[in-house]
Amino acid sequence: MVRLQGPLPERYATASPAELEEMIAGAKATLGSRLLVLGHHYQRDEVMRWADLRGDSFGLSRMAAERGDVEFLVFCGVHFMAESADVLTGPDVKVVLPDLNAGCSMADMADLDSVEEAWEAIAAVTDIDRVVPITYMNSSAALKAFVGRNGGAVCTSSNARAVLTWALSRGDKVLFFPDQHLGRNTGVQLGYGLDQMRVWDPRRERGGLEEREVKEATLLLWKGHCSVHQRFTPANIAAFRAEHPDGIVVAHPECSHEVVLLADQVGSTDFIIKAIEAAPAGSHVAVATEIHLVQRLAAEHPEVTVTSLDPLICPCSTMFRIDARHLAWVLEGLVEGEVRNQITVGPETVRWARVALDRMLEIV
């Protein structure tokens, strides 16, 4: 997806950290209760310090849905999160994304045209009324609307198990996109075998599958992945265990199935935070997730040695686009009466995406 974020005015581009701090603090004080700043756990510290509320994608979705009393909601995350916030809040809430280029490579791996083509191809060989589409939160509002129209729901890494259980109680087959790893790991967690899953490659005819494979598969997994979480490997775990035989490996379910099998604990961003909080003092924990969260957990829990499982350390480059300069720019714009980088979703897309997101929030 192409997004256009122009260069910042010189006032922000050349400002010192102290000057940016003054700008942001002043704007927040002026806006007061009219403003709510949400921060995703993967944000850099210079941004996260200004967040009124922080969380993972599931938690922030709930927060957005519950806070219709503010005028401006500045979402320090990525584009699909801001879209979801716009869907879940009322028309009087203006949702702002500090940098329009803060997208998600995984979300961009599935677009509406490709998913609709897959849906038609599946319908040609099986009863489409028995297929339930599930999209990960890391997807566009258009795809959330697609699953809403077609009887499906959104999921996050926090509630994927509950949503997949719900879907398979309503149909015989699930089309799960865009992250194949979360779908596979959740399916195995529910007791489904790898032989009941097939990867759907949108660049190939009928997903690269035989007609028989489409008919027999319980889980059709979109060929998509997270560029950060795919970096973690079994070799990383072997190296960590060789150095720390009593160490603990905690992995996000967006990691490959091979990594998840070898990890001691597996769960969402919120789960990982709680795992570090519960780790015995003096233990060494290697975490397979985005580095800004890992570093923040290490700083907040000095009683535990927290390190990244990947020694090369790869940040989420799109999350990294949100910085203090862009935050200061959008906040001062609000003070001046100019809503910069407002994220708006069309009414028909809002209608059906809201259906899919509400289902997600209702499933427990």
C-alpha positions, 0 to 999 in steps of 0.5 A: 500500500502506498502512503505519502508522508511529506517531510516535516517542517524545519521547526520539527526536523531540526529540533533538539530532544529538549525542544521536542519534549517542550513541544509535546508536553505543552501541546498535551497540556493545552489539549487536556482531556480532549486528547488521548494518546495510545501507544503500542508496546513496540513503540520506541521509548521517546514516543511511549513516554507520552502514551496515556494508555499502552497495550498490544493490538487487542488491548488498544482495540478495546481502549479505542472502543471504550473511549468515545469521550475524547475529541482526538485520538492519536494512535502511536502504532501503525496504519491498520491499528489507526483504521481499527480505532476509527472503525470502533470510535464514533464519528466525533472522534478524530483518529490521527497517525503521526506518520502515514508511512507507519504501515505493516509489511504483513498487512500489505501481504494480503489485499482485498483483490487477492482475498476476493480472488481466493474466495472465488477460487475456493467457492468453485471447488467447495461449499463456500457457506461452510468456509469462515474467513478470519483475518488477523488484526494486522490487516486493512479495514477493507479486509476486516469488512470482507470478513464481516460481510462473509460471516467471519471475524477479526482475531489478535494473537491474544484471542486467536485460539478463541476466535478459531474455535468460534469459527470452526464451530460455525463451519468446516473450513477456515481461510486465515490471513494474512499470517500463516504462522499464527494460524498454524500455531493456533491450529496445532494448539487446538489439536489440528495436525499439520496435515489438516493445513495448507498454505494458500499462495495468492500468487499462484492459481488456486493458491498453488493447491490441488482441488483435493487439497482445498477440499480436504484442508481444515485450515487454509493459511495465507502465505504471509508473515511478520518480517521481524518474527520470521527472523527467529530460528531454532539455531537461535534457541540452540545457541541460547540454551548452550550458553544458558542451560537453565534459561527461559525462551518466550516466543510470540506466535507469529514465529515459525512453528519450529521455533514455537515447538522449542520455546518454553512459553508462547503467547501474545505481546501481553502474555510476554509482558506477564511472563517476564513479570512472573519470571523468577529473580535471577533467571535469564529470559530470551524473548522472540519478539520486537526489540523495543519491547524487549529492551523496555522489559529489560529496563523495567525488570532488572531482577531478570536478565532479558535479552532478544533471542536474535543477537542481530536485533531487528526492530519493526521498521514501520513501527520505528517511523513514529518518533517524537518529531512526528508526534510533536508535529501532529499535536501542535497541529491539533492545538492550532486547529489543524488535524494532520494525518487524520485516518478515516474509513469509508462508511460502508467499510466501517459498517462491515469492519465494525461487525467483524471487530465487534465479533472479535471483542465479543468472543471469549 
